[in-house]
Amino acid sequence: MSLSLLSPRSFASLPPGQVLGGFHVGAAFPPSVAWPLQHLSTPVLHGGDPLLECWVVPDGAPMLIGEHEGVAWRRSGDLLFGVVDVQEAGLAFEPGRSALQQAAFDIYARIFRLLDAQGLPHLWRLWNYMADINGEADGLERYRQFNMGRGDAFEAGERSVVGRVPAACALGVASGPLTVAFLAGPTPIVPVENPRQVSAFHYPDRYGPRSPTFSRAALVHPPGQEILFVSGTASIVGHETVHRGDVRAQTAESLDNIAAVLAEASLKSRSGAFALGDLGYRAYVRHAADLATVREVVAQRLGDAPVSYVLADVCRADLLVEIEGQCVR
């Protein structure tokens, strides 16, 4: 079952094929669709038009559609895409947990129950977005609370929190629910780490009571294909933020890290080496005023590779830009 990621200009111009699921980024809420759609109410920084991305399978492929504990999902063959949103306001949470920590735990617990029910146990890629990611509540940064809930759910679902964990990003937007989209399949990922960085799941406790649960990148292998997912990547060397306050240097460092990840992925690839220009990218920029600088650095390094620019907060308050990518072969 072949899978492709497409970016039509509008819902009216969806390409041939069947949509497994997708993403809509923009201030205006999208129209209702019959497939799982993750909506981020945050500006797209280039052109101003909403960003629409769709995972598509060929016409005629069998398609199952469902809803499980609030998770909207579609399945084609052994490929499963889903989206789930949880509002923190009014959420009942267990003693010792914050609302965000509980929301993260609940979302991931639901996802794992769905995967088990579908017989597709392996998460490949996750897209996590939340309001006020760097804000503090109950004495702890909200991103760290999210990591606690996510990690607890991985363990409760009998999933590893180190090593073979999915690729992921976690970004902040101005408002909205905790929203998680995911792509899953029948086979485990091939994890890829970055020799320039400490693996996120091995971060020291200074970054919170639980380390983040993601691989720097993941190779996955639907039948006849190889897909590389590069997780959200920022200006971190070892486990330290570098180039504080310098968006130009942070963008260059982020791309250096992606290049290092691609070199490692190339060693594990079934389809040949990966170069920076082979991927499509989404760049998250904390301050809209930095867009021109970020685009200049990205253009110098990535050439004509497709890049979308989105206004979002990065998981550390001192990080100004984060870049993720994927390559489907």
Number of C-alpha atoms within 10 A of each C-alpha: 14 17 23 17 18 15 16 14 14 13 15 7 9 17 14 10 15 20 26 29 28 23 19 22 21 20 15 14 12 18 7 8 9 11 20 25 24 26 24 28 19 20 20 22 21 17 9 11 15 23 23 21 22 23 18 21 23 16 11 8 13 12 16 12 14 13 14 14 13 14 21 21 25 22 20 21 16 15 19 24 26 27 27 24 22 20 14 20 9 7 13 12 15 10 7 8 16 22 22 28 24 25 26 29 23 19 23 21 21 19 28 22 15 19 18 13 11 14 12 18 19 20 25 29 27 22 19 18 25 29 21 19 24 20 13 13 12 9 7 14 19 24 26 23 26 26 22 24 24 26 25 22 23 18 12 14 16 10 17 13 22 17 17 20 26 31 27 26 23 22 23 26 21 14 13 19 18 21 22 24 26 23 21 24 24 19 15 19 25 20 23 29 21 22 14 14 17 17 21 20 18 15 17 13 9 8 15 16 13 22 22 24 23 25 29 27 31 27 26 22 19 16 10 9 15 18 20 28 27 28 27 28 26 27 26 18 16 14 16 11 15 17 18 13 11 13 22 19 17 24 28 19 19 22 23 18 23 25 16 18 24 24 19 19 25 18 12 15 18 13 11 12 14 19 13 20 14 17 20 18 21 16 24 28 25 23 14 16 10 15 20 13 13 22 19 12 18 21 13 10 15 19 12 12 14 14 20 16 21 27 25 28 27 26 23 16 14 17 23 26 28 27 26 25 21 18 19 18 15
